[in-house]
Amino acid sequence: MLVSLNIQDKPLRYSPAYGPSIDFTVTYNQKETQQPGTFTYSNLGPKWTFGWLSYVSDDPNSQLPLTGLYRSGGGAEIFAYDNASQSFVTAARTHATLVKTGAASYERRLPDGSKEVFALSDGATSYPRRIFLTQIVDPAGNSVSVGYDASFRVTTITDALSQVTNVSYELPADPLKVTKVTDPFGRFAAFEYTNGQLTKITDEIGIQSQFTYTTGTDSIDTLTTPYGTTSFVSGQNGTNRWIEMTDPLGGKERVEYRDQAPGISATDPVAPNTPGITNASLDVANTFYWDKKAMLVAHGDYTQAKITHWLYNPDGTVSDIVSSEKQPLENRVWYTYAGQPDYQHAGPSANPSQVARVLADGSTQLSQFEYNSIGKTTKSTDPVGRVMSYAYDTNNIDLLEIRQTRGTNNELQRKFTYNTLHEPLTDTDAAGQATTFTYNAQGQVLTRKNAKNETITYTYGGTVPAGLLAAITSPPFNSVSAVTTFTYDSFKRVHAVTDSDSYTVTTDYDNLDRKITVTYPDTTFEQFQYTDNITGAMTLDLTGSRDRRGLWTYRHYNANQKMDSIKDPENRTTQYIWCTCGALTGIKDPKDQTTTFYRDIQSRVYQKVFQDGATIDYLYEGQTAPNTVGATSRLKSSTDAKSQRTNYSYFADDTLQQVSYTTTGGQPLSPPTPSVSYTYDPNYDRLSTMTDGTGLTTYGYNPITVPPTLGAGQLASVDGPLANDTLTFGYDELERTINRSINGTANSSTVGFDSLGRTNGEVNNLGTFDYTYVGATNRPQMLHYPNGQTSNYSYYPNSGDKQLQTLQNLRPNLSNLSRFDYIYDKEHMITQWTKQNDASTAQPLYFTYDGADQLVLWKNNSVPPLHGGIIHQLTYDFAGNRQTDVYDEYPGGGWDPTETRKDESFDSVNKLTAVAGADPTPPPEPGPIHYEEGEPPPPPPADTYTYDLNGNQTARIYWRGGGNTFEWDAANRLAAINYTGNDNRTEFSYDGLSHCKKIVEKTGTTVNSTKQFVWIGNRI
C-alpha cells in the first residue's frame, strides 16, 4: 500500500464568469510511478505535475485489457476493457467512464455530466502512445482548451470566454520545464529549479514556498514558507512503509503501512451482526495514522493510531478502497460494497452499500445504500429503517424524483425536469408547487420564477464585460422592481454594487482577490491587511482590519496558521493557546483569565476548566472514564462543577432519545430536574413527541397526498400538555407560514406577503395591521394599527447608510404619541437618541463609546424640574466588565462638586460580586454626603452577589438590608426566587426546549397566581 508525501499548491487561480475555473495547481507525489525517466513534454521536474497535464496511455495497434489515464494530480486511473460490451468499465472510485471517440481520441466522462477530452497524440506508433488532454467541458457545455506547441509543451489555457493563460519555458538548457504561468490579467506564478528539481514556487502575491531534497533522491525533506519550515522523513522495509512530518512548531504526524503490527489482532472484540461483514484478517492491509496529538501521547502504539483497513484488488495488491476504520477510542466502522467477490476483495464500486458499527448497548447501527451505474445514490435506508428512493433520467445523471418509500409508502418529496445541459428547468416540492428556471446559452440563470409566478431576472453583459452579471431585478411591486447593478474592475472582479436606492459600495482587491478596501457613499472605508504585524511579510491570513472610524483590530497567527491573538482598538489582547498537536487548549482573556480545555487522543474535549477552578467533565458513548475506549463520539454525559450529571441517550440514527439529570452515581438529584424524552416519525427524520416536566407535546405534519396540497410535509400542529394550547399552521405556495391558530380558529393570526416577500399585513384578534415600505426596499415606511394609530419611519440618505432616522407613533387624530430620533457614528452606533412623548419637550440623550464600542459616557440635557442634566461616565476592566459609573445629577447646578460613584467588582470568571455605592432605596432628594474634616470616608456600602459553582447567581444582598436568593436546576435554568424578609417565592417550570412554561407566585405554601405560557418557536 502506498505511503507517500503529497504536497499541493495553487499559486495562480481565477474563475471566469462561466465555464470551468482556471486553477494552476501543482502537485508533488513522492512515490509517483507514472512519469518517464526522461520527460518529452511539459513538466515541473521529477515527482511534480500540474493540473492541466493529463494523458491517456494506449497502444495504437491493439486494445489493451487495461488502459491507464495519467491524472491531473498525478498517478494513474486504470480502466479495464470489457470485450463483451466493447467498452471500458466504469472506474470504481470516481465512477468516471473512459470512451474511445476516435483512432487517437478519448473522453473521460464524469458523473456530473462534465468531461475531459484527450485529442492530441504524441505520434507514437507503439505502446505507450500518449494522447494529451486538450479540453475540459463542464455540464453546461462550456469548455477550457489546452494548447500545445510542437514539443508537446502546454503553452496556453483558454477559458470559456477566450481569455488566455500563458505557460512559459525560459530555461534554454531545460526547455520543457515550466518557469512561469501568467493569467489574462497579468498576474503570474514563477517556478525555479536546482539541478532539474523544483526548489521554489512564487505565487501571485509574492509568497514563496521553497523545497529541499534528500541528497541523491527526489524525496522532499523540507518545505519552507513565510510561516516556517516543515520537515519530512520516510522509510521502507519490504512492504512496510512510513513517513513522518514535523511542522514549524515541532508537532509531528506519522503515516505507516504495516502488516502484523504489534498489538493488532486479526479479529475485533466486537463486530456487527450484519451479512457481508466478516470479523477476520484485520491484522493485515492496514494503514496507521498518528495525528499530532497521538504522536505526543502514544507514538509507536499501533492500537492508539487511527487504523484504516483496506480491501485487496483482484490481483492481490492492496486497493484504495476502505474495508473498515478504527479510531483509538471508538468501535470500528465497517464497510461493504455491492459486487464484492468476498469480504477481503473490492468490488466494482468504492461507494459503500453498508456502513455499520456496534453501539454501546451492543446493537448494530446500520446504514444501507444502493447506486446506479455511475455511482449516484438510488436508495438509502437509515439505521431505523427510513427509506428514501431516488430516480434518475436515462442518462443516469439528472435526478428526477425523490420519494419516501418505506414499506408500501410511495410519497413524492421533490421532482425535477432538466434541459440537455443537465440544468434544472423545474423544481417541484411535495405540495406540487414548482420553481421554474431559464438559462442563456452558457448555462447562466436568466430567470427564476417561484410558485406564485414572481420572477427574479438576471442580466449579463451589456454594460459590463461579456458573461458577467450586470443586474438582478426583483419581481415588480406596484409596477416597480428592485434592481441591483454591478460593475467590475480590470480583473473582472465585482467592484461596485448599487442597490435600488442608488446606494453604492465599492470593493478593491489584492492579487489574491482578497478585499483590501470597502468604500461607502460617505467616502468612509474599511481596510484589510494581510501582512504580518511583526515581520511585515505577506501572509495568507487577515492580520488587520480597520473600521470606518479608523479603528484597527490586529490578529496574529502562529506558524501553523492558527490565530493565537487578537488585539482590539483598546489594546486589549485575547490569546488563543494551541497545543503542538494543533488543538485549542486555552483561551486567555485580556485580564489574563484562562479557560483551559483538556483533550483525549482523538482531540475531543474531556474537561473544561475555568479560571476559578470550576470544571465541566465530558464522557463519550461507551466510556466509563476519560481517555478510555468507548463506542462512538456521541456525547454520553457532562458533569458540572456541582457534580450534577447530564446524561444523553440516542436512537440508532443518532437522534436524541433522552436527556436526564442525575448524580455522578446515577441517582436522582434533590430537588430533581425533569428528564426530556423524544420520539420521531418512523418515516421521516422529524420529531413526533417530546415528554418533559410539563407533560407530553405532540407534533403533527401535513400528509403528502395525490393530488398534493399546500403545506404538504410541513408542520401542521403542536399539541402541548395544556387542554387549550394546540397550535395549528397554514402555508402558502412558498412554504411560508401564513396562518397560525391557538386552540381553534377563534384565536388565529393570518399573515400576507407581497411580491417582494415582505410582510404586508397581519390579521389577528386585535384587528388588522397593514405595512408599507419605502419603494421596493425592505425598509418599513408605515405600520397601521387596528385602532387607527400609525408608526412612521424615516431614514437618512445614502450618505447616512439609510439608517433609521425617526420613528414616530401617531394617534388616530395624527397627534404625536411618541417620537424617537437617532444620530449614529460611522459604524452605526447610536450617539444621540431624542425622545418626545405627546407634546412634551424633546429629551435628548448623548452617548460616547470607546474603541471597543463600550459605552463610556452618556448624558442628557436639562430635565425640569432638576437644576441640570445627568452625566454618567463609565470605565471597564480589560475583560469588558464595567468597573465604575461616576454620575452627576446636577452638573452646573451650583451644588457641592462631589460626584456619585458606583464601583463594581468581578471575580476571576467575570461574575459580578459587589456593587459599591448602589442604593435600591435612595433618599427622595439626592445630594452629596459630607464627612468631618480630616476624617477619611468609610468604605462605600455595597450590594453583594454570590454564585454557585456553575456560576449561577444564588443571592443578591442589598447593603441596606433585604435581597433575594435564587435556585437553579441542573440545566442551569432559574428554578425559584426567594425574597428575604418574607415568605414570598416565585417558581419557574420549563419544557424540554428550555422555554419557561409556567410561573407560580407563592406566599409560603399558598399559591397567589399561576401564569402559563404557550410558545411558538422562540416566541411566547
N, C-alpha and C positions, 0 to 999 in steps of 0.2 A: 504494500500500500504506500502511495506517495506521501512523504512528509517533506514539504518544500517551502522555502521562503517565497512569499508572493508580495511584491511591492507595486502599488498602483498610484499614478499621479495624473492629474488632469491640468496641465499647465496653460491650456488655452481652451476656451469654450464660448459658445454663444448659441442662442436659439432664434432662428428666423421666425417670421410671422406665421408661417405654416411649413409643414414638412418636418422631417427628422431634424433633431438638434445636431449641431456640429461641435462635437467634443473631440479634442485631440487627446485621447487617453493613452498613456504609455504604461506598460506592464512588464515587470520582471518576474520570471519564473525560474527559480534556482535549478529545478530538476527538469527543465524543458528538454524534450527529446525529439521534437518535431522540426528542429532547424537543421539546415545543411552545415557541413563543415566549413564550406566557403559560400558566402552569400552571392547570389546572382541577381538580386533585386533589392529594393529599399530595405534598410534595416537600421537599427539603433545599437548594433553590437550584439555580442553573444548573450543569450538568455532574455533579451529585451524584445518587445514588439510594440506595435501601436494599433489603435482600434480600427484603422482603415486598411490594414494589411490582413487579408484573408484569401485563401485559395482552396480549390478542390484539387486533390492529387488523384489522377486516374491513369489508366493505361489506354492509349488511343487505339490499341489493336484488339482489345478484348474487354469484356465486362468482368471486373474483379468481384469476388464474393464479398469483399469488404472495401468500401471506398472511404478515404479519410478526408475530412474537411478541416483545414487549419483555421482555428477560430480567431476572432479579432483580439481576444485577450490571451492568446497562446494556447497550446495544447490542441488535441485533435478531437473532433466529434466523428465517431465511426458509424457509417451507415451500412447495414447489411443489405445485400441484394437478394430479393425473393424471385427466383426463376419462374415460379408458377404464375405470379401476377405480373412479372416483368416490371417490377417497381422496387424502390427502396423501402425498407421497413422504417417506420417512424422511430425517432430517437427516444430512448427511454426517459431521459431526464428532461429535455427541453420540449419534447413532442414536436420537434421540427421534422419536416419531411423534405428529403432531397429529391428533386425532379430533374431528370436529364431532358433539356429542351432542344438540344441540337448536338451535332457531332462534337462540338467543343464549347458547350454552354450548359449551365446548370442553374437551378433556382433552389434556394433554401427557404421553404415556406413555413412561416411561424403560425402558432395557434391564434394570434390576434388578427390575422389577415395580412400582415406585413410580409415582405420577402426580401431576400438578398439575391442579387443577380451576379453570376460569375460568367463572364463572356470574353475574357482576354486570355488566350492561350500563350504559353511561352514558346510554343512551336516544337516541343519535344516530340519525337516520333516513337518513343517507347516510355515505359514506366520509369520514373514518375513524371508525368506531364502536369504542369501547374496551370490551372485556369483561375485567373485572379478576379477578385471582387471588382465589379465595375459600377454597381448601382445598389442603393438601398431604397426600397419603396415602402411608404407607410400604408396603413389600411385604406386611407382615402385616395391613394394613387399618387401622392406627392413623392418626388424622388430626389435623392442626392446622387450625383455622379462622381465617380473616382476616375481621374485622368492619369495617364502614364506616358512616359517617354519611351524611346526605343530600348532603353536599358531596363525596362520594367520597374522604373522608379515611379512611385506615386508623386505626381507633380502638382495636381490640383484636386481640390474637393469643392464641388459646385453644388450649392444648396438649391432648394426648390424654387427660390426667387432668382436664380442665376448669379448669386453672389459667390465670389471665388475666394477660397483659402488656398494660399500657395505654400508648397513644401519645397524648401531649398536644400541644396547639396553644395557645400562650399569648401570641401576638403579635396584638393586635386589628387592627393595621394590615396584617398579612400573615397571615391566619388559616389558610392552607394549609401554613405552614411547621411542620415537626416541631420542637418545642423540648425535649421530654423523653420518655423511654421508661422505664417503671417495671415491673420484673418482679414476679411474685407474692409475692416475699419482701421487697419494699420497696427493693431496690437500684435505682439509676437511672443513666441516662446523660443528659447535657444537651447541647444544641446552641445556639450563639449565632451571630448574623448581624450583618453590617455592610453596609448598602445592599443587602440582599437576598442577599448572598453568605455562605455558611457560613464562619466565621472561627475557631470554637473548638469542640472536642469535649472534654467531660469524661467520663471513663469511671467505672465503678462503684467504683473505689478512689481517685478524685480525680486521676488522671493526665490532664493536658491536652495536646491537640495543637492547635496554632494555625497558621492559614494566612494568607498574604497573596497578593494577586493583582497581576499586571502591570496598571498603570493603564489603565483603559478596556477591560479584557478580562475574561474568565472563566478565564484561564490562571493557575494557581497558580505563584508563583515562589519561595515559601519555605514550609517546614514546620518548626515548632519544637516540640520535645518536651523533657522533662527531660534528655535526652541531648545536646541541642544543636540547631543549625539546619542543615537541608538545603536547598539552593537548586537551582532548575531554570531552564534557559533552553532555548528551542526556536526553530526557524525553518523556512522552507519556500521552495523555489524551483521553481515548477512542480510536477511530481510528486515531486520530491526533497524529503524531509523529514528533520529531525533533532531530537533532544532530548538535552540533556546535564545530568547531575546531579552536584552536588558535595556530599559528605557533611560532617558536622561536623568531621572531621579533615582535610578537604581532598582526600580521594580522589574521583576523577572517574570517571564512566561515560558512555558515549555510544552511542546507537542512531541509525542513519541508514538510510533507504531511498534507494537511488540506482541509476539505470540507467547503464551505461557508466562505472563508476567507474574512476579511474586505476589501472592495473596489473592490472585484472581482464580476463582473456581470455574469449572465447566458448567455448573448449574447455579441458579439463583435461589436463595432461600424461599422466595415467594414468586409465583408466576400466575398469570391469568388463566382461568379455566375457559379458554377460547379456542375453538377449532382453528388449526393452522399455526398456532404458536407452540413451539417445542422448546422446552427448557433444557437446552443442551449446547455443547460446543461454544460456550461463552468465553472460554479462555484463549481463543484464537481470533484472528482477524479483528483486533482491537486497536483503536487509537486513543491515547490518553492525553488529556489536556489539563495542565495545571495553570490556572489563571494566576494573577499576581497575588491574590490572597492565598490561594492554595500553595503557591511556592513559598510564601512566608511561613506557613504553619505545617505543611505536610509534603515538602519536597521529597520525592523519591518513594512516597507511599502511593502505590497504584490504586489502592481502594479509595483514596481521597481525591483522585482526579475525576474529571468528567470523562466517562467512558463512552465511546461510540463503537458499537459492534457492527461490522459490515457483512453484507452478503457477498457471495462469490459470483463471478462471471461463469458462463458455461465452460470456458477453457480452464477453469480452476484458479484464475487470478482473482485478487480481491477487487470487488467493484466499488463504485462510489455511491451505492445505494444502502441506506441505513437499515439494519435489522432491528437494533434496539439502542436505546440511550440510557445512561445511568448517571444521575447526579450523585455526589458522595453521600448526601443525607436524605435521599428520596428513593422510593421504589423505582424500578426500571420501567421505562416506557417502551412498549413492543410495537413493531410494525409488521404487517403482512401485505402482500401485493397480489393482485389478480394475475393468474397465469404462472405463478412460481412453480417450478418442477418439484421442489421440495423446500423445506424450511431454511436451508442454507444457501440457496441459489436465487439470484434475481430473476424476475420475470420481464416482460416486455415494457413495463412502465415503472417509473420511480414515484408515481402517485400512490400513496398507501390506500389499501382497501379497508384495513382495520388498524385502529390505534387503540391500544389497551394498556391499562396499568392496574395494579392491585391497590385498593384504598386501605385506609387504616383499619376498617372493620373486616377486612378480608374479602370484600366483594370486588368485582371487576368493573372498572369504568371502561366502556367500550363505545367507540365511535366508528361508524361504518360509512364507506363511500363507494360510489360507482362512477365510471367515467366513460366518455365517448373515445373515439379512436385518436383524437389529438389532445386528450388529457383534460377536457372540460368536464366538470362535475355534473353528472346526470341525476344523482340521487345521494342524499345524505341522511343518515339516521343517527340521532344523538344518543347519549348514554341512557336516556329514559324512554327511548322508542319513538320520539317525534320524527316524522319523515317529511322531507321536502324533495320534490322532484323538479327537474329542470329539462325543458325540451328545447332542442336546437333546430335551426334550419338544416336543410340537407347539406349545406357546406360545413356543418359541424362547428361553425364559428359563432353565428349570431344566435343569442339566447332569445327564444320566442315566448316561453311561458315559465312561470314559477308556480308550483302547486303544492299544497299541503295534502299529502296522500297517505296518512297513517290509516292502516286497516282498510276500510271501504271508503274512507274520505277521499274527496277529489275537489278541493276548494282552490279556485284560481286566486292567486295573490297579485300577480302582475303579468302583463303580456306586452310584447313589443312587435313593431314592424320595422323594416330596415330598407335602405336603398342598396344599390350594388356596391357601395363603398363601406358597408358594414356600419353605417351611421344610423342611429335610431330615428325613424320618422314619427312614430307614435309610442308613447309610454302610457299604458292604461292600468289604473290601480284596481284594487279589489272592488271598489264601488262603481267600476265601469267608467270612470272619469279619465279622459285622455289628455295628455300634453302632446302637442304636435310641434315638430321642428322642420325647418327648411334650411338648406345649405347652399353655398356657392360651389363653383367647380373645384375649389381647393379643399372642400370639406369643412369650411368655417361656418359656424351657425349664423344664419341670416335672421331667422325669426324663431321665437319660442312662444307658442300660443297655449294658454292654460285651458282648463276645462270650462272656464267662464268666458272663453273667447277673448281674453285680454292678452294682447300681443306685445312682447318686447322685441324691438328691432335693432339689429346690429349692422353698422355700416362700415365698410372698409375702403381704404384708398381714397382717391379723390383729393381732398385737401392734405392728405398725409401720404407717405410713400406706399406703394402698392403692397397690399396684403395686410397692412397694419390697421388696427381698429381705430376708426375715426370718431364714431359716436355710438352711444347707446340711447335709444329712445323708448321711453316707457309707454304703456297704454295711455290713450288720451283720457283726460278728465275734463269735462266741460269743453271739449274740443282742444284742450291744451295738453301737451305731453311734456314730461320732464326729460330734458336732453342733456346728457353728459358727453363732453367732447374731449379729445385727446390730441396733443401734439408730441413730437418726438425730437430727440437730439440727433446729431450726425451719426451716432452709433445705433440709431433706431430703437432707443430706449424711451419709455414714457417720460417726457419732460414736464408737461403741464397737463393738469386735469381741471376742467372747468365744468361746474355743475349748472343746473337750470337757473341759478341766481347769478350767474356770471362770476361766481366765486372761484378763483384760480389758485391752485397750489402747484409750485414748480419744484422739481427734484433734479439735482445734479449728482453724478456718479463718478467713481473712480474706474480704473481699467478692469476691475474685477466685478463691475456692475453693482457695487455696494453704494448705497446712498451716502453722500458726504455733506450735502446741504439740502434742506427743505425750506422754501421761502413762501411766505404768506402774503395776502394782499396788502397788509400794512407795512411791508418790507422787512418785518422781523423774520428771523430764520432760526432753524435748528441746525446744528452741526454735528458731524460724526467723525470720530478719529479712530484709526486702526494701527497707529504706530505705538510701540512700547513706550510707556511713560518714563522709563528709566534709561533704556539704551537708545531710544529713537528708531529702532529697527522696525521695518514694516512687518506686520503680523496678519494672521487670518481672523483675528478677534476684534470685536468692538472694545476699544480701550478707553474711549472718552466720548461723552455726549454733552452737548451744550443746548440748553433750552432757549426759548425765545426771549428770556430776560437776560441772557448772557451768563447763566449759572452752569457750571460744569460738574458732571459726575464722572469719576475716573474708576476704571476697572483694571485689575492686574490678573494675569494668568500664569500658572506655573508651566514647567517645561512639558507637561502632558496636556496643555490647553484646557486645564481646569481653572475656572475663576477662583482665585484664592483671596481676593479682597475687592471691596468696592468702597469708594470714598465719596460721600455726598458733598454738596456745596458748602456745608457747615463744617467740613473737615472731619466728619465722623466716619470712622472706618469699621466696617464689618468684615471679619475674616472667616474664611471657609478653610477648614483643616482637612487635608486629604492624606490618607494612608498611602504609602508607596504602592499599595495594592490597587490604588485608583479609586477607592471608595471614600465617600464623605464620612469622616469620623467626628467632626465637631463644627459648631458654628459659634464664633465668639463675637459678641456684640461690641459696640464702641465703648462700653463700660468694662470691658474685659470679663464679661459674664459668659460662660461657656455652656452650651448644651452638647453632650457627648453621645455618640452612637457606637455601640459595640456590635460587631457583625460576626456571623459564623463563616465557615469556609466557603459558603455559597454567596457571601456578602449580604445575606439577609440580616436585618436588624433584629437582635435578640434582647437588647436592653438599651433604653434611652435614659440618660442621667442628666438631671438639671443642675444648675449651679448650686442649689441648696442641698443637693444630695438626694432629692426625691427621684424615684425611678419608675419606669414602666417596663415590664418584662414581657416578652413575647415567646410563645411556643407555636410551632407549626405542626400541621396534622401528623399524628403518629408519634410525636415526640413526648417524652416524659421529663426531659430536661434540655436546656440549650446545648447546642453542639453535639447532639446525639442523632442517630439515624431515625428518621420518621418515614412518612409515606409520600407526602406531597408538600408543596409550598403554600397550600391553603392555610390561612391563619387559624390556629386551634384556639388560642386564648391570649388575652392580655391581662396582666396583673398590675394593678396600680400601686401607688405608694402606701395605700391603706390596706393592702393585702386583699382587696376586692378583685375577684377574677371574673372577667367577661369571657364566656365560652361560646364558640361558634361551631355549628354543625351544618352539614351540607347534604344536598341531594347528589345523586351520581353525576348530574350535568353541571356541577359546580354552583348551582343556585343555592342561596342561603336558606337553610331549613329552620334553624332556631338560633336565637341569641338568649343566653341565660346568664344569671349572675349568682355567684357562689363565693364561699371562702376558698382559700387555696386547697383545702381538704375536700372540696366538693359539697360542703354543707350549705343550706340556705343562709342568706345574710339576715341580720336582725338590725333594723327592720328590713323586710325583703324588698327587692326590686323586681317587679314582674318580668317574666320572660316574654319573648316575642317569637311566635311561630308562623311559618309561611307555608302555603301550598300554591301550586302552579297549575296552569292549564295543561292537560295531558297532550294537547295537540300543538300548542304554541308556547314559546318561551315568554310567558306573561303571568303576572300574579293573579291568583284566584281568590285566596283568602289570607287574612292576617289576624292572628289571635294574640291579643296583648292584655295589659292590665285593665283596659276599659271594656274588653269583650271581643266579639267577632266582627270583622269588617269583610264584606264580600264584594268582589269586583266582577261586574258583568260586561260582556262585549257584544257588539252587534254581530249577528251572523253574516256569513258570506253566502249569498243566495244567487239563484239563477231565476230571473234576471237580477243583476246586482242593484243595491240601493245605497243611497248616500250614507256615509259613515260605516260602511262595511268593514268589519275587523277592528273598529275603533272602540275605545272605552265607552260603554253605554251607561253604566251606573256604578255608584259606590254606595253600598248599604252598610252604614256603621252600626254600632251597638245600640243606639237610641231607637225608640219606636218611630220617630219622625225625622230622621236625618238622612233619608235616601236622596242621593244626588243623581240626576239624570242629565245626559248631554246630547245635543244635536249638532250636526255638522253640515257644512256646505260642500260644494263641489271640490274645494281645495283642502279638505280635511281640517278646516278651521272650526273651532267650537263657536257656534252661533247661538246656541240656546243652552241654558243651564237652569235646572229646576231643583228646588229643595222641597221634599215632602209634597210632591204633586205640582200640577201646573199653576196652582194659585200663587206659588212663590217662584216665579220664573223670571229669568233675565235673558233678553234677546239682544244680540249684537249684530250690527251690519257693517259691511266693509265697502269702500268704494273701489274703483278700478285700479287704484294705485296701492291697494292693500291697507289703506288707513281706516281705522275705526271711524265711521261717520254717524253712528247713532247707537243708543242703547235704550231699551225699554225694560223697566222693572217695576216693582210695586210702588216706587216713588214717582214714577211717571216716565216721561221721555226726555232723554239727554241727546242733544244734537251737537256735532262737532264740525267746525270748518277749519280750513288750513290756508296757509299762505301759498297761493298758487298751486303748483304741482309738487311742493316740498312736503316734508313730514313735520313741519313746524306748525303747531296749533295756532289758530288765529282767534277763534272764539268758541266757547262752550256755553250752550244754552241749557239752563236747568228747567225742570218742570214747573217751578214757581215763577218763572219769568226772569229770574236772576241770570246774569251773564258773567262770564270771566273772559277778559280780553287780554290778548298777548301782543306785545310789540317787540321788535328786535333791532339790534344795531345793524348798520350797513356792513358790507363786506369787510371794510377795514376793522370792524369790531367782531369779525368772525360769526356774524349772525347770532350772537349770544342774546339770551333773553334780556331785554332792557326794562320792560314794565309789565307787571301783571296787575290788572285792576279788576276788582269784583264790583259789579253794579247791581243795585236793587232793580226791581221791575220798573220803577219810575226813572231809572237811569241815574239816580243819585249815587254818590260814592259809598260803598260799603267798606272796602279796604283797597289800599293801593300799595304796591311794592315796586321800588325802583332799584336797579342794580348797576354798579360800576365794577369792572373787572381789571385785573392786570393782564399781561400778555399771555399768561398760562391759565387764564380763566378762573383765577382765584378771586373771590368777591372782596373788593376793597372798600366799597360803600354800599350799604343797604339802607334804603329810606322807606319807612312805613308810615302810612297815614290811615287812620280809622275815621270813618264818617267824614265830618268836615273839620276835624281837629287839625292842629298844626302838624306838618310832616316831621317825623322823628328820624334823623339820620344816624346811622351807626357807621363807624370807620374802623377798618381792620388793616393791620400791618403784619406781614409774615417774614420769617427768616428764610434763608436759602433752602431749607428743607420743608418749606410750606407749613411750618408750625406757627400758629398764631402767637405773636409776641406783644401785640398792643391792640386794644380796642377801646373806643371811646364814643361818647355821644355829645351832642350839643346841649345847650341849656334845656333843662326839663322842668318847667314850672310845676310846683312852687319852690323847688330847690334853688339854691343860690347859683349853681353852676351845673356842669355836666358830670359824667363819670368817666374815669380813666382807669383801665386795667393794664398793667404791664406784667408779662408772663415770662418766666425763664424755664428752661428744660435741662435735664441732665443728658448725658451722651446717649442714653438709650431711648430718648424721646419722652421720658416721664416728666410731667410738669412739676417743677420744684417750688416755684414761688408765684404768687399772684399778688402784686402790690397794687392796691387800688385806692383812689382818692375820690370821694364822693362829692367834694365841694371845691374843685380846683378853681382858683381865682375868687373864692368866696370870702376871703379875709380871715379865715379861722386859722388855728394853730397848724403849721405845715406838717405835723406828724401824719404819716400815711398809715393806712390799714394794710396789714400784710398777712397773707396766708401762706404757710410753708407746708409742703407735702413731702413725706418720706416714703421710700420704697425699699423693699428687701432685694435680695440678690437675684430674684426671678421676676422683678418688676411689678410686684404686688404692692399696692398702696397700704402702708401700715399706720400712718398717722397724718392728720391734718391739723396743724397748729394755727391758731388764730381763727378757726372756724367757729361759728356760733349759730346753732339752729334756732335760737330764740333771741335775736338781737334786741337791744332797747329801742323804743319807738323813735327816738331822735338820736341817731348815731353821732358820735363825736370822739375827740381824742381822749386817751387815757393818760392822766397826769401822775407822776411819781415825785416823791420828795427829792429835793436837790441832793445830789451825791449818792443817792441810793440806786444801785443797779436794778433795772427792771427784772421782775421774776420771769422764768421761762413762760412763754405764751401757753395758754391752755390748749389742749389738743384733743380732737376726736381720735380714737384708736380703732384699728381694724385687725382682726385675727382671721387665720385661714387654716383649713385642714391640710393634710399632706399632699392632697391633689391640687392645691391652690384655690379651692373654693372658699369664698368668704364665709366664715362661721359666726362672726359677731361684728357689730359696729357699736361702740360705746361712746356716747356724747360726753364731753368734758363737764357739761352742766348736769349730767345725770341722765339716766334712761338710755334707750338704744334698742337694738334688735339682735336676735340670734337667728341663724339660718341653718337649715338641714338640707342635705343633698343625698340623692340616691346614687347607686353605683354607676349610673350612666352620666354622672356629674350634672344632673338636672336639679334645679331648685325644687325641693320637696315640701318645705314648710318655712314660714316666717313666724317667729315668736316675738312678742312685744314686751319689753321689760317694763315691770311695774303693774302689769295686769295679766289676765288670763286669755287675752286675745291671741288668736292663732289663724294663719292663713295656710291652707294646704293645696298643693298642686298635683294633678294627675296628668299622665301623658299617654299618648298612643305609641305604637311601635315605630312611628316616624319621628318621635320626639316632639310632636305637636302638643301643646298644652290643651287638654280636652275638658278639664274641669278645675274650677277654683272654688274652694269651700272656705267660708269665713266662720270662725267659731269663737265662742267665749266659754272656756272650759270645755265641757262636753256638749254644750248647746250649739246647734248649727244655726247661725244667723242668716246665712244666704248661701246659695249654690248657683254657680254660673257654669253652664256647659257650652262648649264651642264646637261648631262644625267647620271643618277645613276643606277648602278646595285647592288642591296643590299646597302651596305655602301661604295661602291667604285664608283668613277667617271669613 
